[in-house]
Amino acid sequence: MTYLSNFLSRFSPNVLWAMGGIVGILVLATIIVAILKMAKPGKDFGELSMRVRTWWVMATVFCLAVTINKRISLVFIAFLSFLALKEYLSMVPTRRAHHRVLFWAYLAIPFQFLWIGLEWYGMFIIFIPVYMFFILNIRMVAIGDTEDFLRSAGTLHWGMMITVFSLGHMAYLLVLPSAGNPAGGGPALLLYLVFLTQFNDVSQYVWGKSFGKHKITPSVSPNKTWEGFLGGFATTLALAFFLAPLLTPLTRWESILAGTIISVGGFLGDVTISAIKRDLGVKDTGASLPGHGGILDRIDSLTYAAPLFFHFIYYYHY
């Protein structure tokens, strides 16, 4: 008991309350699924049950990873970037001659997160879009095979931007000075971003299933509707407003802007990954998360929301 008390005392009370709220939501979801099964025994709720169980695992791993230790948190997000890049590269077509270039793409991940761990903002912000842009192209030129050069170079660099550069902004939130966010430092900011982004996805899905009639992008993501988008937007805006004093240094007006950025950015990230899947002719990016698909299927919204939210908070408070 004493060990548990000492362990919990290391964290901001606000962060603990937020994690408790996440547990409460998952408990409620579990109860709802159980009630649905009893009320409609003839209906198959297998996929819904699987989704909730996977949410329990993801929420537990995420909360532990971002609160136990800063180094562990950075390694966790770096590993997440690695899995996302690996999943992306397993989907897109690459020429055998260019496979040797992939080594350098994967090697960039520990370096990118090293800059984050060192709090070297200048190198963090240019390493992938500038240095790796040059290094990967030069390595491809050195191979001497120019067939599909432009397609391969663009595909690889674009994948690194969404899976390493974009997700790296989540990690940099953790190393921002705690003085900039008395409510709970970097872990609180990351919880705020990830919770709102994921809840925005869920609420858009629920609103869309309940009231959706007018499709937004029928050729890209047929299930996306204006009703779902606007319902999710309003829900995320309300949560951003009420959670801001608990987890962030944002003022009331800034929290409304943050909610807008996260909701709209999350939606754009979602439909962008959907466009990739449409282009490649796949339904899911993988099968590593039962009921959800692959890693990219679950973090697609964060590929846009994370950098947009990071630069918003960095500009106003750091």
Buried (B, 14 or more C-beta within 10 A) or exposed (E): EEEEEEEEEEBBEBBBEBBEBBBEBBEEBBEEBEEBBEEEEEEEBEEBBBBBBBBBEBBBEBBBBBBBEBEEBBBBBBEBBBBBBBBBBEBBEBBEBBEEBBEBBBEBBEBBBBBBBEEEBEBBBBBBEEEBBEBBBEBBEEBEEEEBBEBBBEBBBEBBBBBBBBBBBBBBBBBBEBEBBEBBBBBBBBBBBBBBBBBBBBBBBBBBEEBBEEBBBEEBBEBBBBBBBBBBBBBBBEBBBEBBBBBBBBEEEBBBBBBBBBBBBBBBBBBBBBBBBBEEEEEBBBEBBEBBBBBBBBBBBBBBBBBBBBEBBBEBBE
